[in-house]
Every structure is written in C-alpha cells, then in structure tokens.
Amino acid sequence: MTSNLLEEDPILTTSAAARLLGVATSTVQLWMESGAIESWKTPGGHRRTRESHIRALMTRVAGQSGAPERRLPPTPTDPEFLPNPDPGFPVADEEAQRLAALAATGLVDSLPEARFDRIVRLASKVTESPIALISLLTARRQWFKARVGLAAQQTPREWAFCSHAILQDGPFVVEDAINDPRFAGNPLVLAAPHMRFYAGVPLRDRSGMAMGTLCVIDREPRKLRAMELEALMDLAAIATKEIEASEDR
C-alpha cells in the first residue's frame, strides 16, 4: 500500500516542482518558504513537496475547483519583492520569505479600505499624535496602506523608521529622533514632516512575518503613557487580524 501511494503521489524537489509549474526554481523556493506551497525540509535542509500539492495548485490557478489553500504569491520577479543585495537599512535573515509573504497579501498599492482607515484614525486619537500610519515595507518602499496627518503615500525604504520596528518582538519607540544617531540625519527628521517622536508596533501574518507596522508620529519629542501604548498595541492586534483576513481572499 505504501509503495503504491508513493508511486501515485511522488515526492518532488524544488526544481522538479518548478518544471511542472513552468517557473524558476527560485520562485518555487520562495513559495515554499512563505507557505504558499505545502512542503517540508529534508535533514540536509532541502525543500520537498508532493506532486499532488503542485497539481492542486495548477488546478486552482486554472480556475477549476480545488481545495481552498493560501493564495499563491505573484512570481517574485518584481524588485519590490526581491531582497535588496545591498540594503541601506537593517533586515532580518528571513527578508526573502517576508517579502514573498507580503506580496501574497495583495495589499501593496491596493485601494484605501475603511477597515484600515478606522484603525489609524483611532491610533491618532488615543495617543494624541498628529500622524498615524499603517506601513507596508517592500524591498524598495515604505508604502502606507492607511494614513492620517501625512500627505505622502510612500517613502524610500531607506528612510523608514519601520525597518527597525519590524525587527522587534514588541513596540519600537524613539522619543527624540534628533538625538538618536540612527535617525538624526534622516530626511523625515530634517525636513517635512519633521519627525521627532515615533512609536511603531509590528504587524505580522499568520506565519509570523512582519508585513509592516502600525505607528504614530509627533513633531515634538515625547513619551507615550502606559495606557496610550496599550491602546496602540490593541489596535495593532486588530490590524494584524485584518492582514490575516487579506491572506484568505
């Protein structure tokens, strides 16, 4: 019985899966690591999957019926979702997987949505901050899915305080940016919006990858009171649930 099962549903390497799908091996590797293709690692650290997983994926993509699974990320040929080989900002070891997971949400460059707009309005109010943002971090940009108090839709990734925030397990707070050597020369500090205070909470998908942050910003140095920080974290948890909901669409 076991032998027949293996013959009917063979184990595939990443390169064999790539040939079946008609994409690059590196593409399949990213899809596996982001969870879009069910897979496992061998003792040697190589990814493997079953042919049935690939066939089901091909059936679903072709518009035929199939078991519901996580949405397939776009082919990662867009530099937005490829790790920068020489980033001018801190990145985690899993940056490639994080970018693939972010692409899978379909949120980057999407239209405004009330569910996210409400969150930034509340974040601004409960912390008495003039600026509140939901940021999503591609390899090149910090793009704002929702914003209050800031006209710009995006900034270069190199300018993003949020690049530091997504490396944290909890809130990341800068009480006075002009006195912090990491940010004193940042264009967002030296020119409009003249940031001095920043507090950001990472927003993660189901796999734990940080897509971006919910953050609040002020033009004056300050601290958050305990109740303000707690409220910001509660709103970040709500925003996280909305990001997870986007993965299911």
N, C-alpha and C positions, 0 to 999 in steps of 0.2 A: 504493500500500500504506500509506504513512504517513497519507494523508488518511483512509482507511477506519478505521485504528487510532484516530485522534483522534476520529472520529465515534462509534466503538463505546465508547470509554473517555474521555469528555471530562474536561477539567481543571475542577475546582470551586474557587470561592472559599470562604472560611470561612462566609460567610452562606448560600451555596448548599448546602454540606455540612450546615449546621445545619438548614435547611429539610427536607432529606432525612431527617435523623435525628430531627427533631421536638424539638430542644433549642435553647438560646440560643446565639448566635454566640460569646459569651464562653466558653461551655463548650467548644465545638469548638476555640477558640483554645488553651485550656489543654491539651486532649487532644493537640493537635498539638505544642505546645511540650514536653510531657512525653514524647513519643514513642509515645503510645498509638495515634495515627493517623499513618500514614506521610505525610510532607509535605515541602515544600521552600519556601524563600523566594525571591521574585522580586527583581530588582535594586532595586526600590522598597521592599523589606522586608515585603511582604505574603505570607502563607502561602497555599499552593495544595496541592491533593491530587487524586488521580484518583477518578472515580466508582466504579471497581472496588474501591478500598480501603474506601469507605463501604459498598458493597453487601456486601462480605465481612464487614465488622463487623456489619451488621444481621443477616446470616445466622447468624453465630456467637452473637450475643446472643439470637436467637430459639431457640437450642438445636439448630440444624441443623449439619451437618458443614461444616467450613471449614478453611482453612489455619491452623495454630497461630500466634498472634501474641501480643504482650504484652497482658496483661489490661487491660480498659478501666477507667479510674478511675471512681469514683462521680461523679455530677453535682455539681459544686462549689458547691452552694447552702448547705451547712453552714458556718457561720462558722469551724469548726475548720480548714477547708481554704481559706479566703479570706484574703488578706493583710490584716493589721490596718492601717487607714489612718493610725493614729497610734500606732505601737508604742512601748512604753516599754523597748525592748531593741534591740540592733543587728540589722539584717537585711541580707542581700545583695541585689543588684539582681534576682536570679532567684528571689526568695522565692515568687512565684506559681507558677513551674514546680516549685520544690522541694516546695511543699505539695501540688500535684497528683500529683507522683511519690510522695510519702508516702502519700497516700490510696490510690494504686494498689496498694501493697504489702498492704493489708488488715491490717496489724499493729496499728494503734492500737486499743486496747480489746479486743484478742484475748486468748484464754485463755493461761495460762502454758504454756511449752514447755520440755522438758528440754534441747533443743539450745541455748537461750539461757541457761537457768539454770546449766548447767555452766560457761559462759564467765564469768559474774560470780563464781561460786564460785572459779574458778581465778584470776581477776584479783585478788580479795581476798587469796588465799593468797600469790601470787607477789610482791605488793607490800606484804604485811603491813599492809593497810588494812582498817579495820573496816567500811567501806561500799564496795560496788561496784555499779554500775548500768549497764544499757543503757537509755538515754533516747531517746525519740522526741519531736520538737518539732512540735506543731501550732501554729496561729496563736494559740491561747489557753493551751495547757497544755504542760508538760513531763511526759510520761507514761512510766512505767517498764515496759518490756516484761519486764525481769528485774531483780531486786534482792537484795542481801544486806546485812543490817545496818540497814535502814531500813524502818519500818512503812508509811510513806506510799506510796500508789500513784502520786501525781502532785503537782505544784506548779503555781502560775501560771507562765506563760511568763516574766513579768517577773522572777521570782526565779532563773531558770535560768542558772547559770554556762555551761551547754552552749550557750546562744545565742552566746556569744563563741567557744566552741571550734569550732563548725561553720563559722566564717568562716576558719579556719586550714587550711593545707595539711598540717600535722603536728600533733604534740601541743600542747595548751594547758595550761600549768601555772601554778597560783597557789600559791606556797609559804606565804604567810601572809595570808589574806583580810582580817583585821582591819586590816592596814597597807596594803591596796590600796584606793584611793579608789573604784574601780568596785564594790567588794563590801562595804566596811566597814559600810554601813547595810543590807545585805541581811538579811531576816528569817531566812534559813537560817544566817546567821552569828551574829546577835544572840540567836536562840532555837534550840531543838532543830531540827536535830541539832548545832548549834554548829560549823559548818564552819570550819576554818582552812586546811586543805590540800585542793587539788583538782588532779587531772590527768585530762584527757579527750582522746580521740582520735576524730576524726570518722568516722562510718560512712556510706559512700556507696553509692548504687545504681549500676547499670551506666552510666548517663549522667553520673555524677559528682556528682549532687545529694546533699547531706548530709542524711540522714534524722534523725540524732541522734548520740549518742556512746556509746562505752564509757568510763566514767570511774570513778576511785577517789577516795575522800574520807577525810580523817582529821580528828579533833577537835584535833589538835596541829599547829603549823607544822612543816614538814619538807621534805626533798628526796627525790626518787627517785634511787636508784643507777642507773648506766647499764644494768646487767643487768635491773633492775626495769622501767625504761622500755622496754627492748627487748621484754621479755615482754608488757607491756601492748599494745604495737604489734602483736605477733604475734597476740595474742588478738583485737584489733580487726580484723585481717585475716580471721580465722576468722568473726567476727560479720558482717562485710561479705558474705562468701560465703553465709551463712545468709539475709541480707536479699535477696540476688540470687535465691536459691532460692525465696523467697516470691513474687517477681515472676513466676516461672514457673508458679505454682499456679493 
